[in-house]
Amino acid sequence: MKPYLEISRLGKTYPTPSGAPAIIVEDFDLKISKGEFITLIGHSGCGKSTVLSMIAGLTDVTTGGIILSGKEVVGAGPDRGVVFQAPCLLPWLTAFENVMLGIDQVYYTADREERRQIAEYYLTVVGLADAMHQRPAELSQGMRQRCGIARAFALSPKMLLLDEPFGMLDSLTRYELQEVLLDLWQKDQKTALMVTHDVDEALFLSDRVVMMTNGPAATVGEILEVKFPRPRSRAQLLADPFYYELRAQLIGFLEERSHLRPLRSPATPPPQSAPPPRRRSFLSALASA
């Protein structure tokens, strides 16, 4: 089955005053099927958010390429909904108006009433029915993040990208919003990729957990299959002995194996040492290979 998202030999480098480039991510390969929920985990500074930002089109790719639903990712677009650690709401607009801002751009052919219904539906689903006409300063951090989640889902993107969306929240609010996210995701199973530091969060949400090696030149280290049935209950997972086996594997990688780079297959071409010319698309390069 053809992957819905295909990341091939992805790399990101930045120039430095010394002249030697700083290699953040190198030779990152990942294939994601349609409807999968994938989490990306690793130590701070290993490049998780950089990978997510390149998929979102917010950071330029240095080497390799990204194909989403058969098209090369070039720049940002509404086909990818992004939820950041801080929800980035416009402070002079209400929660409803913040969500409508994107809806007006994406659903410009729909009439005003249809667009209003979309915004109200998603704000209600995330628990903001009684607060949707309040401005961000009047909302708690958790409520602002609920608004950010509603905004991303309301655009009906092909893919959902989440960059540690619950990292700034207290434990109780984080657990509540994990449930909100999972409930929303299970309605239509959008393909999702989420960056997290939280091992338990990764196991609760994911179909697979992708573990990144340490930087510099971070890449995919190991991939863990999470085969708990859906819909999931946190209580059921915590009562399952297999949950603790998976948890031990994740922690074992982070504590003992994250410094090891995986061996490359001899059939895999070596990573490029210089950025490819942007005049030729990644898809064209694949077609002629």
C-alpha positions in Angstrom: 0.0 0.0 0.0 1.4 3.4 -1.0 2.2 5.6 2.0 0.2 8.7 2.6 3.2 10.6 3.8 6.7 9.7 2.6 9.8 11.3 4.0 13.0 10.4 2.2 16.6 11.2 3.1 15.4 14.3 4.8 18.1 16.6 6.1 18.5 20.1 7.6 21.7 22.0 8.1 22.4 25.6 9.1 25.4 27.8 8.4 27.8 28.7 11.2 30.3 31.4 11.6 33.1 28.9 11.4 32.0 27.8 7.9 31.3 24.2 8.9 27.5 23.6 8.6 25.6 22.6 11.7 23.8 19.3 10.8 20.5 19.1 12.8 18.8 16.3 11.0 20.3 13.9 8.5 19.0 11.0 6.4 15.6 10.9 8.1 13.3 8.3 6.5 9.7 7.6 7.5 6.5 6.3 5.8 3.1 6.9 7.3 -0.1 5.3 6.2 -3.4 7.3 5.8 -5.2 7.5 9.2 -2.1 6.6 11.3 -1.4 8.5 14.5 2.4 8.7 14.9 4.4 10.2 17.7 8.0 11.4 17.4 10.0 11.2 20.6 13.6 11.9 21.6 15.9 14.0 23.8 15.7 17.8 23.8 17.5 19.3 20.8 17.5 16.2 18.6 15.5 17.9 15.9 12.0 16.6 16.4 10.4 20.0 16.0 12.7 20.7 13.0 11.3 17.6 11.2 7.7 18.7 12.1 8.4 22.2 10.9 9.8 20.9 7.5 6.7 18.8 7.0 4.5 21.8 7.8 6.4 23.8 5.2 7.6 26.4 7.8 11.3 25.4 7.5 13.1 24.9 4.2 14.4 21.4 3.5 18.2 21.1 2.9 18.3 17.6 1.5 15.8 14.9 0.6 12.1 15.5 0.2 8.6 15.1 1.6 5.6 13.8 -0.3 2.0 14.1 1.1 -0.9 12.4 -0.7 1.2 12.1 -3.9 2.4 15.8 -4.0 5.7 17.2 -2.9 5.5 19.5 0.1 6.7 22.9 -0.8 5.8 25.7 1.6 3.0 25.9 4.1 -0.6 25.2 3.2 -4.0 24.5 4.7 -3.7 20.8 3.8 -1.6 20.6 7.0 -3.1 21.7 10.3 -0.6 22.7 12.9 -1.0 22.8 16.7 1.9 24.5 18.4 3.0 24.3 22.1 1.6 27.8 22.5 -1.6 28.2 20.6 -0.7 31.5 18.9 -4.1 33.1 19.1 -4.6 36.7 18.0 -5.3 38.5 21.3 -7.8 41.1 19.9 -10.1 38.3 18.5 -12.4 36.0 20.4 -11.9 32.2 20.3 -14.7 32.0 17.7 -13.1 34.7 15.6 -9.7 33.0 15.8 -11.2 29.8 14.4 -13.2 31.6 11.8 -10.1 33.3 10.5 -8.8 30.1 9.0 -12.3 28.8 8.0 -13.0 32.0 6.0 -9.8 31.3 4.0 -10.4 27.6 3.4 -14.2 27.5 3.0 -14.5 30.7 1.0 -17.1 29.2 -1.3 -19.4 28.3 1.6 -22.0 30.8 2.9 -21.5 32.6 6.2 -23.9 30.4 8.1 -22.2 27.2 7.0 -18.8 28.6 8.1 -20.2 29.7 11.5 -21.6 26.2 12.1 -18.2 24.7 11.4 -16.5 27.0 13.9 -19.2 26.5 16.6 -19.2 22.7 16.1 -15.4 22.3 16.7 -15.3 24.8 19.6 -18.2 22.9 21.2 -16.5 19.5 20.7 -13.4 20.7 22.5 -15.4 22.1 25.4 -15.5 25.8 24.6 -19.3 26.2 23.9 -19.7 28.7 26.8 -16.4 30.5 26.2 -16.1 30.8 22.4 -16.9 34.6 22.5 -14.2 35.4 25.0 -10.7 36.7 24.0 -7.5 34.8 24.8 -6.7 36.9 27.8 -10.0 35.7 29.4 -9.1 32.0 28.8 -6.9 29.7 30.8 -3.9 28.1 29.1 -5.8 24.9 28.7 -8.8 26.7 27.1 -6.5 28.5 24.7 -5.0 25.2 23.6 -8.5 23.7 23.1 -9.1 26.6 20.8 -5.9 25.8 18.9 -7.0 22.2 18.5 -10.4 23.3 17.3 -8.8 25.7 14.8 -6.6 22.9 13.3 -9.4 20.4 13.0 -11.9 22.9 11.6 -9.8 23.4 8.5 -10.2 19.7 7.6 -6.6 19.2 6.7 -5.1 16.2 5.0 -2.7 15.9 7.9 -2.5 17.1 11.5 0.9 18.2 12.9 1.2 18.7 16.7 4.4 20.1 18.3 4.2 19.2 22.0 0.7 20.7 22.3 0.4 19.8 25.9 3.9 20.5 27.1 3.0 23.8 28.9 0.0 22.4 30.8 -0.4 20.9 34.2 -0.9 17.1 34.4 -4.6 17.1 34.9 -5.3 19.5 32.0 -2.8 17.5 29.9 -4.7 14.2 30.5 -8.1 15.9 29.7 -6.8 17.4 26.4 -5.2 14.1 25.4 -8.7 12.6 25.7 -10.2 15.6 23.7 -7.6 15.1 21.0 -8.2 11.4 20.8 -12.0 11.7 20.6 -11.7 14.3 17.8 -9.1 12.2 15.9 -11.2 9.0 16.1 -14.2 10.7 14.4 -12.4 10.7 11.0 -8.9 9.5 11.8 -6.8 12.2 10.2 -3.3 11.2 9.6 -1.4 12.7 12.5 2.2 13.3 13.5 2.9 14.6 17.0 6.1 15.6 18.8 6.2 14.7 22.5 8.7 14.2 25.4 6.1 12.2 27.3 6.5 8.4 27.0 3.0 7.7 28.5 1.4 10.2 26.2 3.1 8.6 23.2 1.8 5.1 24.1 -1.7 6.3 24.9 -2.2 8.2 21.5 0.0 6.3 19.0 -0.2 3.6 16.5 3.6 3.8 16.2 6.3 5.7 18.2 9.2 6.9 16.2 12.4 7.3 18.4 15.0 9.8 17.2 18.7 9.5 17.9 20.5 12.3 19.6 21.8 15.3 17.7 23.7 16.5 15.9 22.8 14.7 12.6 19.8 13.1 14.3 17.8 10.4 12.5 15.3 7.7 13.1 16.7 5.3 15.6 13.9 2.7 16.3 10.2 2.4 15.7 7.8 0.9 18.2 4.5 -0.6 17.2 1.7 0.2 19.6 -1.1 -2.4 19.0 -3.6 -1.6 21.7 -7.1 -1.7 20.3 -9.1 1.5 19.7 -11.0 3.2 21.1 -8.6 3.3 24.0 -9.2 3.7 27.7 -6.3 5.0 29.9 -7.4 2.7 32.7 -7.4 -0.3 30.4 -3.9 0.5 29.2 -2.5 1.0 32.7 -4.0 -2.4 33.7 -2.3 -4.2 30.7 1.2 -5.7 31.5 2.2 -5.2 27.8 1.9 -1.5 28.4 4.8 -1.6 30.8 6.9 -3.7 28.4 6.4 -1.1 25.7 7.2 1.7 28.2 10.4 -0.1 29.2 11.4 -0.4 25.6 10.9 3.4 25.0 12.8 4.4 28.2 15.5 1.9 27.4 16.1 3.5 24.0 16.1 7.0 25.5 18.5 6.1 28.3 20.7 3.5 26.6 20.5 3.5 22.8 19.6 7.0 21.6 23.3 7.8 21.0 23.6 4.9 18.5 23.1 5.6 14.8 21.3 2.8 12.9 23.4 1.0 10.2 22.5 2.1 6.7 21.6 -0.5 4.1 24.3 -0.9 1.4 21.5 -0.4 -1.2 20.6 3.0 0.3 22.5 5.9 -1.4 24.6 8.0 1.0 23.1 11.4 2.1 23.9 14.4 -0.1 26.6 16.7 1.2 25.2 19.8 -0.4 21.7 21.1 -0.9 20.1 20.0 -4.2 19.1 22.6 -6.7 15.5 23.7 -6.0 14.7 24.2 -9.7 14.0 20.5 -10.0 11.3 19.0 -7.7 11.9 16.1 -5.5 9.1 14.2 -7.3 10.9 14.8 -10.7 14.1 13.5 -9.2 12.4 10.3 -8.0 10.8 9.7 -11.4 14.1 9.9 -13.2 16.0 7.8 -10.6 
